[in-house]
Amino acid sequence: MTLVIDCHGHYTTAPDAHTAWRDAQKAAFKAGEAAPAYPAISDDEIRETIEKNQLRLIKERKADHTIFSPRASTMAHHVGDQQVSESWSIHCNNLIARVVELFPETFTGVCQLPQNPQSDLSVSIKELRRCVEELGFIGCNLNPDPGGGHFTSPPLTHEYWFPMYEAMSELDVPAMIHVSGSCNPAQHATGAFYIAADTIAFMQLLEGDLFARFPNLRFIIPHGGGAVPYHWGRYRGLADMLKKPALDGHLMNNVFFDTCVYHQPGINLLNEVIETKNILFGSEMVGAVRGIDPTTGQYFDDTKRYIDALPVTDEQRHAIFEGNARRVFPRLDAKLKAMGHV
């Protein structure tokens, strides 16, 4: 029986005390003061936020397991300094670890990294190692633009990123390439910045030769790959013009797209253009698009329905729902096997 593994979940319903502490931390930094102590949050508070939201919807939509990370829009790496980013990330990741501890059959953790744009990646690597080696996390969210919508960071193929890639390769964990909130008023966060960043990341990878240096590095580009599948011919043509190898060998052994595309025609296009082996089921439920589609009467982010409706074989559907996620996240595969899911 196929498991339905959602590769893209965020704790968008974290307890109010957690959010209030972040506000206090930011205010303290602005005032030049020390942040207050992080509040005590009970297991019952965490259970309530999960059971009424993500867990309820997972059951209603007949999914099984969610790869769960802190809320992307509030990572806000550009706020404060490296110490602020590190403290915020640690508290966010610890909260995810508690969710996983309370609901191990349903959630597995992926970490936020303290990527302050004025700093190197040493603290981020330290936090990645802590989360994987001590908390049992299976990957990370890597922000290609921690400046928050101004794209001042070097491209993902630049040597600036290499220490992180070395750590990811050693730990055998992938990264979802995921930006945070936009501080650029010209870029709406989820409608413009997210999709633009997804597309930009793919083009950066196309222009380089990153996977020749890091052959085991794996990236998930969320939100269906941004504009990439829709413009697949453009990227195939650009690869040819730039004297790069064909995309299937140049990128697509290492780059994967999720199914956070909130209508059936979009999922159909993704399936027609991108090989099944590169598609991972994802919903980002209780996320950017939470409403009901008036044309279907169903929630936009109930993406399992779209996969169920695809004209694909049982083997392909199994790959999208389970097989690809277990291949891209080998630590998840090991956890599921230990739980009896062979």
C-alpha positions, -999 to +999 in steps of 0.1 A: +000+000+000+014+034-010+021+060+017+011+095+009+042+116+020+038+154+018+073+168+013+063+204+020+047+213+053+053+243+076+042+250+112+021+279+102-001+274+133+026+276+160+015+286+195+008+323+201+035+325+227+062+315+202+051+343+178+049+368+206+084+360+217+097+367+182+080+401+182+096+408+215+130+396+202+128+420+172+118+449+194+146+442+218+172+442+191+158+474+177+161+490+211+196+476+217+184+454+246+187+417+253+158+396+242+135+382+269+136+346+279+118+322+256+084+312+271+074+278+284+051+262+259+033+230+271+028+198+251-009+205+253-006+238+235+014+221+207-011+193+205-040+217+202-024+237+174-015+205+154-046+185+161-071+212+151-051+221+119-025+201+101-033+167+117-070+171+111-065+180+074-040+152+069-066+127+081-094+143+061-074+143+029-061+108+034-024+116+036+000+097+059+032+116+066+044+152+064+080+165+062+076+195+085+096+227+090+092+261+106+070+287+089+089+299+058+075+334+057+087+342+092+123+329+089+132+365+081+169+361+079+174+398+071+160+408+106+187+416+132+222+401+132+236+366+132+229+361+169+192+371+164+189+347+135+206+318+154+184+322+185+152+324+164+162+294+143+170+273+173+137+280+190+118+273+157+136+240+151+132+229+187+095+235+184+094+213+152+113+186+172+086+186+198+059+182+172+077+152+158+082+138+193+045+141+200+034+128+166+062+106+153+040+086+130+029+117+111+057+142+111+094+143+104+115+175+108+133+197+084+152+227+098+154+264+093+189+278+090+201+310+106+213+326+073+219+361+083+229+379+050+258+397+066+274+365+078+290+334+064+274+300+067+293+286+096+265+291+121+240+277+096+261+246+092+263+242+130+226+243+132+221+219+104+244+194+121+226+198+154+192+193+139+202+162+119+225+145+143+207+154+176+171+160+167+167+135+139+158+159+111+162+148+075+169+180+056+169+218+056+153+248+040+179+268+022+172+304+014+188+316-019+180+352-010+183+358+028+182+395+021+145+393+017+137+402-019+167+421-032+188+391-045+221+404-031+235+370-023+258+351-048+242+325-070+237+290-057+267+278-078+291+302-061+318+289-038+302+309-009+277+280-006+302+252-009+307+246+029+270+241+032+269+217+003+298+198+018+279+194+051+247+184+033+266+158+012+283+144+043+250+141+062+232+129+031+204+154+034+187+175+007+175+211+009+143+226-002+152+259-018+128+282-001+129+320+004+112+338+033+091+369+035+098+398+012+109+432+025+108+446-011+075+464-016+076+456-053+075+418-047+045+403-030+059+375-009+039+344-019+026+355-052+057+371-067+088+366-046+084+328-040+077+320-076+104+343-089+130+328-065+121+293-075+126+302-112+158+321-105+173+293-085+168+269-114+184+292-138+214+297-115+218+259-114+215+257-152+243+283-157+267+265-134+281+230-131+274+224-095+265+187-096+298+178-112+315+189-080+287+177-057+271+147-074+251+136-044+236+171-037+198+172-039+175+202-041+137+204-041+124+235-058+090+241-044+057+255-057+059+232-088+093+246-098+081+282-102+077+290-138+102+264-150+078+236-162+057+261-181+088+274-199+107+241-202+115+247-238+131+280-229+154+264-204+163+235-228+171+261-254+191+282-230+211+252-219+219+246-256+229+282-262+251+282-231+268+251-243+256+231-213+246+194-214+210+184-219+189+192-188+182+155-180+218+149-172+229+184-163+203+190-135+176+165-133+194+138-114+197+163-085+168+187-088+131+179-080+098+198-080+069+195-056+032+196-064+023+228-046+004+239-077-031+247-068-052+237-098-056+206-119-044+221-153-012+232-136-006+197-121-014+182-155+012+204-172+038+195-145+032+158-151+034+162-189+066+182-189+086+168-160+096+132-156+078+113-128+111+106-110+115+144-104+081+150-089+074+148-051+040+152-036+036+184-016+007+206-004+020+234+019-013+231+036-025+258+059+000+279+040+000+306+013-033+296-003-059+284+022-092+292+006-118+272-013-117+272-051-151+285-062-149+265-095-145+232-077-158+237-041-126+222-028-096+237-010-069+250-034-042+233-013-059+199-013-033+188-038-038+150-033-070+153-054-050+166-083-025+137-082-054+112-078-069+126-110-037+123-131-038+098-160-007+079-148+001+043-139+000+030-104+038+028-104+040+065-113+015+075-087+034+055-061+066+073-071+050+107-067+033+099-034+060+079-017+089+064-037+106+097-048+104+112-013+121+082+002+148+083-024+155+121-021+153+119+018+172+087+027+170+095+064+132+095+060+134+061+043+154+047+072+129+061+097+099+047+078+116+013+076+122+013+113+085+020+117+077-010+096+070+007+063+092-014+040 
